[in-house]
């Protein structure tokens, strides 16, 4: 049975216990719902649904942008089919789906659109930071004077990933302004220059999720990203979270190696699938 919710808070009220059983794997759904300025407000154009039997949630999905994000807890296909059927029956056009490999593939089969693999990702978890030698420079919180630079580098970061769905310049600027105002953007500076950025992308009850780790080409190979993520991870753990998490591109051995050195361990693989 599908239950639909009009606001992130109502969805969390009915689904959070299910999602938190796999908090790291479901950090994207949890973090997005927690990220609304007013979680109790009705969000037009968004989807918040779960598939349940009795009081037991079996699968869930949200859509706040172009793609559906899904979560499951059983190999039984009926619950994922119910999610896909909801989107089809309500004529909700999806540009893709994001979820753990098994569930993303299953959902796409039921949704029935021609698909391609946009990216395969790995979600990693960290509970203790390995102390590594630090690069020259220092770790700082970004401020309002960094908005233009962070927005520009965010656009370049997106372009290098070459996603199927891109944010507009205005969207990136607004996101940057909001994140800096919340104190969730950090920079590594060396010799007076900002050389690397990273953000706390999302927050769940127990985890801070690291994202947007970017070093421009001219500053690479100096260890800035490693040191920056090391210090940001320490910051997260010192500020009330039990662990950190982040996603990496499975096809990028450099970033996977960096995060392993810091103390991150892989938890699960995800597929970011686009629809033609």
C-alpha angles and dihedrals in degrees: 000000000000120000117192126202130200099209136037091241094054089048091051091047089058101033111025095092090055094046094047092058083076098024097164095046090047097041093115095059093040093045095048092049091047090048097067112109089223110024092183094058119102108253109213115212093019128109126218114174143148136192114224146165112215107317093337118101111211103177138000141193141187132188118194098149134013100312135056118238115209139190131189141175105195136051090231107117098208094082095050089045089056090055092049092045090054091057092045096046092049093047092239107165111216126198090202147312136258125203147106110317097256095048096041091052093046093048091050092051090054094042088054104207123136105266144194132191107255093183143332113226138187123216113215132196131208128190100167130026120232110227107239129175108273126235119239114280134044144275116245141166112251119241139196092284088064097055098101094045094047092047091049093048090045089057091049090048089054092047092052090053089049095209123194090235119043132194119234122245090253092050092051091048092051092047090049093050092049095047094048090049089053092050093244100124122083135186138199112218128194127179090351095308130109102235104169139017135196136169143207092243098186143355132218128180093278107013141065111207117218118215147151094048102176135166119178115239095253091059100043127114092039098099094249096131093048093050093043094052090044092056094040090052090051089049092053093049091048092052103064104286125120094210147358129234138188142172124237133188106253089216093059108082092176096062092040090053092048094053093045089057090053092052106267117142126196117254108174144344123245134194123219101201125189126203123221 
